[in-house]
Amino acid sequence: MAHLNWSLINCTIDVKKILCIGEALIDMICTDKGLPLTEGDHFLKKAGGAPMNVAAAIAALGGEVAVSAKVGADPFGKHLIEVLNSFNVDTTEVITDKENFTTFAFVSLMENGERDFYFNRGADRMLSKDDISKINVSDFGIAHFGSATAFLPGPLQATYLYLLEKAKAENLFISFDPNYRQLLFGENQPEFISRSWEFIKQADFFKVSDEEALLITGKSTIDEAAQSFFDNTSAVFAITLGKEGALLGFEKSTTIIPSISIQPVDTTGAGDAFVGAVLYQLGQYTSTEIKQMKEEDWKAIFLKANKAGARTCQYMGAMEAFRHLHKDLLNT
């Protein structure tokens, strides 16, 4: 097959609609930069949740995307829906829970742009199989599973697997990003690792951070982790490496795809922007074309996705940063 014509990135013919499922929450960002949560006094409310971030990034780039999630019947749940709608994300399948408050994540930003989390989980974990039973999976071409919070106890755990089974049955392209948070799993890392492998082995594409790659595989180097992934899955994968860019894993071969140099303000949502940009680009192609992509095609996809991730780091808060994403950015 000849290499794909990347000028088609601006084409809207046969665009795949993307479905993102998982946590929807409010990030309460401590504006006292450099202070831990125990010392911070001032907080800024921002819509968030890894799969919601991915959806917003896809929509900001011009993709067609819907989300499946649960929020509380409170001002914060309303705010989440309003923000997603402002990006033109389809929120038809966002369920309002009258019994549970919207989930919160308190975030402290350190001087180097890294984050410190504390979660107060609520409605997002209550998304049930009944809640998503009416979703017509065949309306979509890609399903993205975007957070390990779905591996924690609660209805969302079974719902995640239920949707994965439905998506596989309809031959959807499966994307996975574990988004591990140590605070949530504590001593229960084996559960996270086991469930991550379950999704990795069924994914067509997955993204992990360098720390997640070592944790999931139990290896001590990135090269060893990549080999472990090759040994256990045929999926294309990304291991994000911060300012160094991302490692592309494709057909037993690895390549480092460099990022662009920026001064980071907030790294929140950078990985979600990367995934969103990958899925936005894949959404422009047929399933057959995706399966026939060569390594050079994936390198081009990752290079553009790195740009989206880097741009996100230049602004405070993931959703706010995504307002600065547009498809022309990927081609500059």
Stockholm file with secondary structure:
# STOCKHOLM 1.0

chainA/1-332         MAHLNWSLINCTIDVKKILCIGEALIDMICTDKGLPLTEGDHFLKKAGGAPMNVAAAIAALGGEVAVSAKVGADPFGKHLIEVLNSFNVDTTEVITDKENFTTFAFVSLMENGERDFYFNRGADRMLSKDDISKINVSDFGIAHFGSATAFLPGPLQATYLYLLEKAKAENLFISFDPNYRQLLFGENQPEFISRSWEFIKQADFFKVSDEEALLITGKSTIDEAAQSFFDNTSAVFAITLGKEGALLGFEKSTTIIPSISIQPVDTTGAGDAFVGAVLYQLGQYTSTEIKQMKEEDWKAIFLKANKAGARTCQYMGAMEAFRHLHKDLLNT
#=GR chainA/1-332 SS CCCCCGGGGGCCTTCCCEEEESCCEEEEEECSTTCCTTTCCCEEEEEECHHHHHHHHHHHHTCCEEEEEEEESSHHHHHHHHHHHHTTCEEEEEEEESSSCCEEEEEEECTTSCEEEEEECCGGGGCCHHHHTTCCGGGCSEEEECCGGGGSSSHHHHHHHHHHHHHHHTTCEEEECCCCCHHHHTTCHHHHHHHHHHHHTTCSEEEEEHHHHHHHHCCSSHHHHHHHHHHHCCCEEEEECGGGCEEEEETTEEEEECCCCCCCSCCTTHHHHHHHHHHHHHTTSCHHHHHTCCHHHHHHHHHHHHHHHHHHTTSSSHHHHHTTCCGGGGGC
#=GC SS_cons         CCCCCGGGGGCCTTCCCEEEESCCEEEEEECSTTCCTTTCCCEEEEEECHHHHHHHHHHHHTCCEEEEEEEESSHHHHHHHHHHHHTTCEEEEEEEESSSCCEEEEEEECTTSCEEEEEECCGGGGCCHHHHTTCCGGGCSEEEECCGGGGSSSHHHHHHHHHHHHHHHTTCEEEECCCCCHHHHTTCHHHHHHHHHHHHTTCSEEEEEHHHHHHHHCCSSHHHHHHHHHHHCCCEEEEECGGGCEEEEETTEEEEECCCCCCCSCCTTHHHHHHHHHHHHHTTSCHHHHHTCCHHHHHHHHHHHHHHHHHHTTSSSHHHHHTTCCGGGGGC
//
